[in-house]
Amino acid sequence: MNLRQLALVGLAGFALCGTAAGQTSAETTGRPAQVAQASPTAAPATPSPAPSGRPRRRAATPEPSGSPSDTPAPPQFQTMDGVWEVASQPMDGSLHVKYSHLFITQKGDQLTGTWVRGDKDSYSFTGTFDGRLFKLSLANVKGVTYTMSGYAENFGDMVGLLISSDPKDKGLPFTAAHRKKEKLG
């Protein structure tokens, strides 16, 4: 016999040994082997209440039907109108973030407004927005100019680059978050 046949014979022997052990136990002890008998019981028609202190198991809930839909944007984020909190992030490794605010008014694809940097430094701007990309031309009363360009995501977030009129300027990266509408004070 080969090893596979020996293994099969061994498994068959274990199976028979279990029934033989019950019979052998009855013969050597003089007591009958206990055999579990199934008592016929009917299943209740309604579920019985759970014993107190234990939670009841809930039936499986059906899966939702239909397809997911886009959640509409909150009303203040359906246009570029409003206040944007700008965080300028210098590339010099200093990790010194400067905050400012854009107050934007949108009419069609045209943007106008004011960029406020600190207490006394503000710039008027005009620009365009095509639904994703924007470009703003900013100027203050002293004649200092900047260009701010980048993209907006869902009227709620901006990412862009602020570049001065200096030809050597590599630009200052910024992000902006749309905030609820506020009055310019």
C-alpha positions in Angstrom: 0.0 0.0 0.0 1.1 3.5 -0.6 0.9 6.5 1.7 -2.3 7.8 0.3 -4.1 4.5 0.8 -2.8 4.3 4.4 -4.1 7.7 5.2 -7.6 6.8 3.9 -7.6 3.6 5.9 -6.6 5.6 9.0 -9.4 8.1 8.5 -11.9 5.4 8.0 -10.6 3.7 11.2 -11.1 6.9 13.2 -14.6 7.3 11.9 -15.5 3.7 12.9 -13.6 4.0 16.2 -15.9 6.8 17.3 -19.0 4.6 17.0 -17.2 1.6 18.4 -16.1 3.7 21.4 -19.7 4.3 22.4 -20.5 0.6 22.2 -17.3 -0.4 24.0 -18.0 2.1 26.8 -21.4 0.5 27.3 -20.0 -2.9 27.4 -17.1 -2.2 29.9 -19.0 0.1 32.3 -22.3 -1.7 32.4 -24.0 1.6 31.7 -25.7 2.3 28.4 -24.0 4.9 26.2 -25.8 8.2 26.1 -27.2 8.9 22.7 -28.4 12.4 21.9 -31.9 12.2 20.6 -33.5 15.1 18.7 -36.8 16.1 20.1 -39.3 17.3 17.6 -40.2 20.9 18.2 -42.0 23.2 16.0 -40.5 26.6 15.3 -42.6 29.5 16.8 -44.7 31.4 14.3 -43.6 34.7 15.7 -40.3 35.6 17.2 -40.3 35.4 21.0 -39.2 38.5 22.9 -35.5 38.6 23.8 -34.7 38.0 27.4 -34.3 41.2 29.4 -30.8 42.7 29.4 -29.9 41.4 26.0 -30.6 43.4 22.8 -32.7 41.9 20.1 -31.1 41.0 16.8 -32.5 43.2 14.0 -33.5 41.8 10.7 -31.3 42.6 7.7 -32.0 46.0 6.2 -32.4 46.2 2.5 -29.7 47.9 0.4 -30.5 51.5 -0.7 -31.8 51.7 -4.2 -31.0 54.2 -6.9 -27.8 55.9 -7.7 -25.9 58.5 -5.7 -26.5 62.1 -6.7 -24.3 65.1 -6.5 -24.9 67.2 -3.4 -25.7 70.7 -4.4 -23.3 73.4 -3.2 -24.4 75.6 -0.3 -26.0 78.8 -1.6 -23.0 81.0 -0.8 -20.7 78.8 -2.9 -22.6 78.8 -6.2 -20.6 81.8 -7.4 -17.2 83.4 -6.6 -19.1 86.2 -4.7 -18.1 86.7 -1.2 -15.0 86.7 1.1 -12.0 84.5 0.4 -9.4 83.9 3.1 -6.0 83.7 1.3 -3.0 81.9 2.8 0.3 82.9 1.1 2.9 80.3 1.4 6.5 81.5 0.7 8.9 79.1 -1.0 11.9 80.2 1.1 11.4 77.3 3.6 10.4 79.7 6.4 6.9 78.2 6.7 5.7 81.7 7.6 2.1 81.8 6.2 0.6 85.2 5.7 -3.2 85.7 5.6 -5.2 88.2 3.7 -8.7 88.5 2.2 -10.3 88.8 -1.2 -13.7 90.4 -1.4 -15.0 89.2 -4.8 -18.1 90.2 -6.8 -18.8 88.1 -9.9 -21.0 89.2 -12.9 -20.9 86.6 -15.6 -17.3 85.7 -16.2 -16.0 89.1 -14.9 -14.6 89.4 -11.4 -14.1 92.7 -9.5 -13.2 93.4 -5.9 -10.7 94.3 -3.3 -7.7 92.4 -1.8 -7.0 93.4 1.8 -3.5 92.7 3.2 -3.3 94.0 6.8 -4.9 97.1 8.1 -3.9 99.7 5.5 -2.8 97.8 2.5 -5.5 97.1 -0.1 -5.6 96.5 -3.8 -8.5 96.9 -6.3 -8.7 94.2 -8.9 -10.5 93.1 -12.1 -10.3 89.7 -13.7 -11.9 86.8 -15.4 -13.2 83.4 -14.3 -14.3 80.6 -16.7 -15.8 78.3 -14.2 -12.4 76.8 -13.1 -9.5 79.1 -14.1 -9.2 82.7 -12.8 -6.8 85.6 -13.5 -6.9 88.8 -11.5 -5.0 92.1 -12.1 -4.4 93.9 -8.8 -3.2 97.4 -8.2 -3.0 99.7 -5.1 -3.1 103.5 -4.9 0.7 103.7 -4.9 0.9 101.9 -8.3 2.1 98.6 -7.1 0.7 95.8 -9.2 0.3 92.0 -8.9 -1.2 89.2 -11.0 -3.1 86.5 -9.2 -4.0 83.4 -11.2 -4.9 79.8 -10.6 -7.9 77.6 -10.4 -11.0 77.3 -8.2 -12.6 74.1 -7.1 -16.4 73.9 -6.6 -16.5 77.7 -5.8 -15.1 76.8 -2.4 -11.3 76.6 -2.7 -8.6 78.3 -4.8 -5.0 77.4 -5.6 -2.8 79.8 -7.4 0.3 82.0 -7.8 0.7 85.6 -6.9 3.3 87.4 -9.1 4.5 91.0 -8.8 5.4 93.2 -11.7 9.1 92.5 -11.1 10.4 90.3 -14.0 12.7 88.3 -11.5 9.7 87.4 -9.3 9.1 83.6 -9.4 5.7 84.0 -7.7 4.2 83.3 -4.3 2.0 80.2 -4.0 -1.3 80.6 -2.2 -4.5 78.8 -1.3 -7.8 80.4 -0.5 -11.0 79.2 1.1 -14.5 80.7 0.5 -16.0 82.1 3.6 -19.5 83.2 4.3 -20.5 86.6 2.9 -19.4 89.5 5.0 -19.5 93.3 4.5 -16.3 95.1 3.7 -15.8 97.3 6.7 
